[in-house]
Amino acid sequence: MLLTIDVGNTNTVLGLFDGPDLVQSWRIKTDANTTADEMILTFRGLLAGQPALTGISLCSTVPAVLHEMRLMLDRYFSAVDTVIVEPGVKTGVPVVTDNPREVGADRIVNTLAVFERYGGPAIVVDFGTSTNLDVVSSRGEFLGGALAPGIQISLDALAARAAQLRKVELIRPRSAIGRNTVEALQSGALYGFAGQVDGLVRRIVAELGEVEAVVATGGLAEIVVAESETITDHDPFLTLHGLRLVFDRNRP
């Protein structure tokens, strides 16, 4: 069994693979203050009753968490083959940006996964703490993309800065014309972000040419996919599949 771990700024997503098949997944809160010894308690609870691990593949966008993850893996999983996506690890993804080292590991992993699963050119729309649009060439290269504030942090900032506004559940309102404050906020967030994504995708396609797929992933993707006119596929575990592919390419 291969354990894949995608550490994001808000959530950490774990997946258990039996060969190419994802058989179990979990989503937990990312806490930059969690220690390696605290992490192992969570991992042992989640993995209780599962077959023994034969490998671990990890990527992280949070340096503090990555440090503690390394300690946990060294201390408690030293006998398990482990791949951490970082410079020097083979991904097979050429990064043709001005500064390849500044590109997040999750974006590289998503590029690999979308090219293997959908072909290219393609666009990945990752709805996380930030909304990332990653552009993949017809040869599987990471070309760059666009970054925008994420849905949840935008709503949180609005509630924090506007005295008469508050946090709301992000669901589809009765109509685009909100009849009360809650529905007005839901309309602005849901349809506004769908429109933002559609606008960015159309501009990218105008520069790149036609694409094979526009694939949505990330924790908040499901909410927006139904309202988008340009997203063609929803793949909630795209990053985990990418981590599986990276592990296969770096298997000891």
Sequence and secondary structure as in RCSB ss.txt:
>XXXX:A:sequence
MLLTIDVGNTNTVLGLFDGPDLVQSWRIKTDANTTADEMILTFRGLLAGQPALTGISLCSTVPAVLHEMRLMLDR
YFSAVDTVIVEPGVKTGVPVVTDNPREVGADRIVNTLAVFERYGGPAIVVDFGTSTNLDVVSSRGEFLGGALAPG
IQISLDALAARAAQLRKVELIRPRSAIGRNTVEALQSGALYGFAGQVDGLVRRIVAELGEVEAVVATGGLAEIVV
AESETITDHDPFLTLHGLRLVFDRNRP
>XXXX:A:secstr
 EEEEEE SSEEEEEEEETTEEEEEEEEE  TT  HHHHHHHHHHHHTTS   SEEEEEES HHHHHHHHHHHHH
H TTSEEEE STTS     B SS GGGS HHHHHHHHHHHHHH SSEEEEEESSEEEEEEE TTS EEEEEEEE 
HHHHHHHHHHH TT         SSSS SSHHHHHHHHHHHHHHHHHHHHHHHHHHHH   SEEEEESTTHHHHH
TT SS  EE TTHHHHHHHHHHHHT  
